[in-house]
Amino acid sequence: MYCSSVLRKSCLHNSARTFKTIPQNLKGKSASDQRWIARQLNDPFVKAAHGQNYRCRSAFKLLEIDDKYKILKPGYSVIDCGAAPGAWSQVAVQRVNSAGTNAEVPIGFVVGVDLLRIPPLDGAHFLSFNDVTDPATQTQLQELLPKAQADVILSDMAPNASGFRELDHERLVAMCLSTVDLAGRVLGPGGSLVCKYWDGGLAHQVRSRLAHAFREVRIVKPKASRKESAELYFLARFFKKNQAV
């Protein structure tokens, strides 16, 4: 997810109210910083994340996707790419029962990977300071996964913003394509993949690759994705394992 700053900044929502909050003590802050703080204070998903103990608001994007499409089930094995600070992994742990909190359903497995440090989470195994595109990391994932296969691959990762929209779009498309490559190596038959992308001229490359490897490909924009954002998600289901990706 590459949003370690979100975890630190999320403390701002502690003062949020049900009515619109006016930021205080912003002397010395730039106009863009002031807008960011105001948005965080009045964001209902930031408030809900705090109230439900999620590490950041992005948890609600995955919750909405899974509530509708049921891709996470007890007993499933999940890879969370770009997992820091761990909000999507929190959702995955709950949905696949990897912490074993429900003795009546199968116990799943969750492993998260990120270039940043991911704070520990009961029910998840984290590979901090690792590049998910590195073949050595992918080999480690296979060694950790039960039966060396995943049922679901999640990717909310994004590059650090350069300030150049087209460049950032290209870099995120490359990340998406690397996630498709990972699916070809570790995703089991019938598996699912969710990956974030930013709308733009190269997104068709990702959709084409996914359509070749999966029986169903959808574009989804959860309510927790801000309306002004170009952020969208590919949801690919029913992986054709023997089909080259």
Backbone hydrogen bonds, N-H to C=O, Kabsch-Sander energy under -0.5 kcal/mol:
donor,donor_aa,acceptor,acceptor_aa,energy
3,C,84,A,-0.7
6,V,3,C,-1.0
7,L,3,C,-1.0
8,R,4,S,-1.2
9,K,5,S,-2.9
10,S,6,V,-2.1
11,C,8,R,-1.0
12,L,9,K,-2.4
13,H,10,S,-1.8
14,N,11,C,-1.6
15,S,12,L,-1.1
16,A,13,H,-1.8
17,R,19,F,-0.6
29,K,26,L,-2.3
34,Q,30,S,-2.4
35,R,31,A,-2.2
36,W,32,S,-2.2
37,I,33,D,-2.6
38,A,34,Q,-2.4
39,R,35,R,-2.4
40,Q,36,W,-2.4
41,L,37,I,-2.5
42,N,38,A,-1.4
43,D,40,Q,-1.0
47,K,43,D,-1.9
48,A,44,P,-2.4
49,A,45,F,-2.3
50,H,46,V,-1.9
51,G,47,K,-2.4
52,Q,48,A,-2.2
53,N,50,H,-0.9
54,Y,49,A,-2.6
59,A,56,C,-1.7
60,F,57,R,-1.8
61,K,58,S,-1.2
62,L,58,S,-1.2
63,L,59,A,-2.3
64,E,60,F,-1.9
65,I,61,K,-2.0
66,D,62,L,-2.9
67,D,63,L,-2.6
68,K,64,E,-1.6
69,Y,65,I,-2.6
70,K,66,D,-2.3
73,K,71,I,-0.6
75,G,96,V,-2.3
75,G,106,P,-0.5
76,Y,73,K,-2.2
78,V,109,F,-3.0
79,I,152,V,-2.3
80,D,111,V,-2.7
81,C,79,I,-0.7
81,C,154,L,-3.4
82,G,113,V,-1.6
83,A,80,D,-0.6
83,A,113,V,-2.2
86,G,83,A,-1.7
90,Q,86,G,-2.1
91,V,87,A,-1.8
92,A,88,W,-2.5
93,V,89,S,-2.9
94,Q,90,Q,-1.9
95,R,91,V,-2.5
96,V,92,A,-2.7
97,N,93,V,-0.9
98,S,93,V,-1.2
99,A,93,V,-0.6
100,G,97,N,-1.2
103,A,101,T,-0.7
105,V,102,N,-1.2
108,G,96,V,-1.1
108,G,106,P,-0.5
109,F,76,Y,-2.3
110,V,123,G,-0.5
111,V,78,V,-2.5
112,G,125,H,-2.2
113,V,80,D,-2.6
114,D,127,L,-1.7
124,A,121,L,-2.1
125,H,110,V,-2.6
126,F,124,A,-0.5
127,L,112,G,-3.3
128,S,126,F,-0.7
129,F,114,D,-0.6
129,F,116,L,-1.1
130,N,114,D,-2.5
130,N,127,L,-0.7
132,V,130,N,-0.6
134,D,131,D,-1.8
137,T,134,D,-0.6
138,Q,134,D,-2.1
139,T,135,P,-2.2
140,Q,136,A,-1.8
141,L,137,T,-2.2
142,Q,138,Q,-2.1
143,E,139,T,-1.8
144,L,140,Q,-1.7
145,L,141,L,-2.5
148,A,145,L,-2.3
149,Q,146,P,-1.4
150,A,186,V,-2.7
151,D,77,S,-2.7
152,V,77,S,-1.8
153,I,192,S,-2.1
154,L,79,I,-3.2
155,S,194,V,-2.1
156,D,81,C,-1.2
165,R,163,G,-0.6
168,D,164,F,-2.5
169,H,165,R,-2.5
170,E,166,E,-2.3
171,R,167,L,-2.3
172,L,168,D,-2.3
173,V,169,H,-2.4
174,A,170,E,-2.1
175,M,171,R,-1.7
176,C,172,L,-2.5
177,L,173,V,-2.6
178,S,174,A,-1.8
179,T,175,M,-1.6
180,V,176,C,-1.9
181,D,177,L,-2.0
182,L,178,S,-2.1
183,A,179,T,-2.1
184,G,180,V,-1.8
185,R,181,D,-0.8
185,R,182,L,-0.9
186,V,182,L,-2.5
187,L,183,A,-1.9
188,G,150,A,-3.0
190,G,239,F,-2.7
191,G,188,G,-2.0
192,S,151,D,-2.2
193,L,236,A,-2.8
194,V,153,I,-2.5
195,C,234,F,-2.0
196,K,155,S,-2.0
197,Y,232,L,-2.8
199,D,230,A,-2.2
203,A,200,G,-1.2
205,Q,202,L,-1.7
206,V,202,L,-0.7
206,V,203,A,-0.5
207,R,203,A,-2.1
208,S,204,H,-2.5
209,R,205,Q,-1.8
210,L,206,V,-2.6
211,A,207,R,-2.8
212,H,208,S,-1.4
213,A,209,R,-1.3
214,F,210,L,-2.5
215,R,237,R,-0.8
215,R,238,F,-1.6
216,E,237,R,-1.7
218,R,235,L,-2.7
220,V,233,Y,-2.8
225,S,222,P,-1.7
229,S,226,R,-1.7
232,L,197,Y,-2.8
233,Y,220,V,-2.2
234,F,195,C,-2.8
235,L,218,R,-2.8
235,L,233,Y,-0.5
236,A,193,L,-3.0
236,A,234,F,-0.6
237,R,216,E,-2.6
238,F,190,G,-0.8
239,F,191,G,-1.5
240,K,213,A,-3.1
241,K,239,F,-1.1
243,Q,240,K,-2.3
244,A,242,N,-0.5
